[in-house]
Amino acid sequence: MSLDQNLDQFLNYLVVEKGLSDNTLEAYGRDLARYVGFIKDLGISRAEDISAALVLDFLASLKKAGLSPRSRARTLVALRTFHKFLLTEGLASGNPAAQIAAPRSLASLPQTLAPDEVDRLLAVPQGAGELDIRDRAMLELLYATGLRVSELVGLKMSDLQLDAGYLIAFGKRSKQRIVPMGESALEALTCYLREGRHLLLKDWECSHVFLNRAGKGLTRQGFWKIIKKRALASGIRKNITPHTLRHSFATHLLENGADLRSVQTMLGHADISTTQIYTHVTRERLKKIHEEHHPRG
């Protein structure tokens, strides 16, 4: 069986047996297609002939191409899972990626905003037009709930429980969780639903909460452009992405006394070890504050 056939079989397994999200499948497919292409260019056509040294060579090529440690670590996870599948299915006798360590800088701390920077960003959409009202609601909601951008743009009208002050989010593998919104986000969202959404909807029917100019559901790419535009207008000298507000949400909760398990639940993390990165963020920030303000810091 060729490497291309191995890859097709593995991706089909992820769809049928694992039920992974479309975004995760896309990432696996992209990373592994690059890997298979690299191996084939070396004249190797069977998974059985791939060694740990070749896997390291591939990862080195990614570093040379400028991929970040986080992207390379994600690719390594895909390689391990792929080779584990081949081993389990009897298509290979070993897993050459099993003992390779992830890039050490994977644990680099996520970019966050200080509370005053969040205030500046959320204050940017000042106008009374439907786009300003929509953008204000999205930014408030993202910071108040810690939603992933895919969860934000995927919100349906039926997912909102405005009277109770919470929403239903569908995360990775379509896992459902209930997330409180808070007063500011609820007020901004209610304003958008009352004064902005129907102007964007026009004569269409659409179940998505957040709409584009054409009256259709907003895409991840569309929201990415919006937050870049609003971040530029805020004057904040940081690379602000949709995930920056998610990171800030978690960090600020922990700094103000929230327990780790609650934050894990609100973020939709399957493993609490993923959430623990934010405890490092809060410790680093406290250390920095001490160094800046203590007489002997």
N, C-alpha and C positions, 0 to 999 in steps of 0.2 A: 504494500500500500504506500502511495506517495505521501510526501509531507502535506501537499495541498489537500489530499483526501483525509489525512489525519486531522487537519485543521477544520475541514467541513464537518467531520464527524463530532469533533469536540464542541464546536459552536452549536450544533444541533442538540447535543447533550445538555448544554447550558440552557437552551430554550425549553426543551421538553422536561428535563429532570430537575433543573435548578430553579426555573422560573425567574431568572434575573431580569432586572429592568432593562428597557431599551438602551438607556444611556450606558449602563455597565456592559451590555453586549457589544455596543458600538466601540467602547474603549478596548475590550478584549480583542475584538476582531481587528481593529486598527493596529494594536501593538503586536499581535501575533502574526499578522500578515507581513509586517516589516521584518519580524524575526525570521519567518520562513523564507522570505526573499533573500535575506542575508545569508542564511545557511545554504540555500540553493546556489547562490552565486559562488560559493566555495566548492561547488561540485558535489555536494552531499545531498542525496535524495531520500535517505531513510532515517527515521527517528532513532533507530538503534545505533547509528553511527555518530550521533551528537555527543560530544564530551563536555565536561564542566569547563574545560579550557575554551571551547568554542562559545559557550554561553557567556563567559567572561569577556571574550573578544567582542561579542555583540554588545554587551553593556558598555564596554569601553568606547565602541563606535557611537553609542548614544551620547555619552559624555562629550566626545569630540564634536558631535553635531550640535552641542549646546543645550541638550535637555537638562532640566533641573534635577537635583537629587530626588525630589518627590516624584517626578514623572518616571525616572529610572526605577525607583522603588516600586511604583505601581506596575511597571512593565515586568519586573522580576516576579511579582506576585502572579501575574498572568502566566509567565513561563513555568513557574512551579506547579500551578494548577494544571496547565496543559500537559506537562510531562508526568504528573501524578496520574492523570486520566489515562495516558497511554500505557503506563505501567499497570494500572488496575485492569485495563482491557486486554492485557497480554500483547500489546503492540510494541513494547520495549521492555528491556530487562532492568532498567534503572531510571532514576530521576536525576539528570545531571545538574539541575538547578537547585536541588534540595538543600545543599550545604553552603550555598553562596549567600553571604551576608548582604543586607540592604545597605545602601549608602548611609554613612554615619550621620550626615547632616539632615536625614529624613526628619529627625525630631526637632528641626528648627521651629521656632515659635511662630504661630500664625499672626498675621498683621491685624491689629485692632485699632480702633479709634478711641480717644479719650472721650468722656461724656460731653465735654464742651464742643468737641469736634462733631460728635453725632448731632448735637443741637444745631450746629451751623449747617450741616448737610440737610437735615430735615426741614430747615427753614428756607431752603433755596426756592422750592416751587411756591411762589407767593401769589401768583395770579388767580383770577376767578374763572378762567377758561377751563374747559373739560380736561385738557391735557395736564394742566397744573394740578387740578383737583385729583386726577387719577394718580399722578406721580407722587403727590404728597401722601395719598393713602397707601400706595405700595411701599414707599420708604418707611413710613410709620409702622406698617404691618410687619415688614421684614425685620426691623429692629425689635419690635415688641414680642415677636414670636420665635425668632431664630430659624424661620423656614429656609429650606434650600430654595434656590431660584426656580428649580423645576417644580417644586411644590407650590410656590407662589403663583407662577403663571398657569399651573394646572388646576388652581382652585375653581370649583364650580359653585354656582349660587346655592345649590343644595348642601354644600359643605359648611355654610355659614349658619351659626346659631347666635344671631345678634342679641336676642333677648337675654340669653344666658351669658353672653360675652365670651364665647369661645368659637373655635373653628375645628373642623376635622381635616387633618392633613394625611396625605397618602405618600409615604416615603419609599425607600428602597424596597424592592420586592413587593410593592403595593401594601406594605404594612401600614395600618391605620393607627393614628394617635390623636388625642384631643389636646388642643393647645389653647390656653387663655390668651386673650388679646390685649387687655389693659385698656384704660379709659381713653388715652390719647389716640391710640390706633383705632379703637372702636368709633370714636368721634369722626376721625378722618375718613374711615371706611363708609360710615353712614352718610356723610356728606357727599362722597363720590357716588354712592348708590342712588342718592336722592337728586343730585344736581348735575352729575357728569356722565354717568354710564349710558343713559338713554340717548344722549346726544351723540355718543360714539356708536351706539347700536344701530341707529338709523332705522331702516325697515327690515333689518335682518333678525333672525332668531339665533341666539348663541347662549349657551349655558355657562360659559366662562365668566368669571367675575371681572377680570381685567382685559380690556379690549384695545385693539389698535385703531388707527384712523379709519380703517376699512370696515370696522365693526366686527372683526374676527378676534379670536383669542390671541393674546399677546404671546410671542415666542420668547425663549430664553435669550436668543440673540437680540431681540428687540429690547428686552429689559436691560441687557448688558449695555447697549448704546445709551439708554436713558440714564442709567446710574453714572456712566462715564461723563455724560453731559452735565448732570447735576453736580457731580464731584468737582468738575472743572470750575463751575460757577461758584462753588463754595470757597475756593481758594485754598483748600487743604492740600498740603504738599505731600501727599501719600498716594500710593497706587491703590485706589479704592475699587473693589469689585463687589458683586453681590454677596460673596462669601465673607467680605470684611464685616458687614453688619451682623451676619450670623456669629462670627467670632466675637464681635463686640458684645452681642447679646449674652453669650455664655460667660464671658469674662466679667462683665459688669454684675451679673447675677451672683457669681461666686464672690466677688469683691464685697458685695453687700450682704453676705451671710447665707446665701442659698446653699443647700446641701447638694453634693455631687450627684446623688441618685435622681433628685428632682430635675436637675439640669440635663442629665442623661435622657430622662423620659421626654422632656420637652424638645430636645434636639433629635430624638428618634434614633439614638445610637444603640446598636445591638449589643455592643461590648463597652463596659464602663471604662476600659483602658483607653478607648478613643476619646472619651470625655476628659480623662485625666490630664491631657495636654494643657487644658485651661488652668489647672492648678499651677502649672509651671509658669504660665503667663502672669498670673497674679503675684507669684513669688518674685518673678523678675521685676515687675513693676514696683513692688514694695521695696525691693533692694535699690532700685534706681531712685525712688523718692528719698530713701534714707541717705544715699550718697549725696544727693543734691541739697538736702535741707538740714542734715545733722551737722553740728559743728565739727565733729570728728569723723564725718562720713568719708 
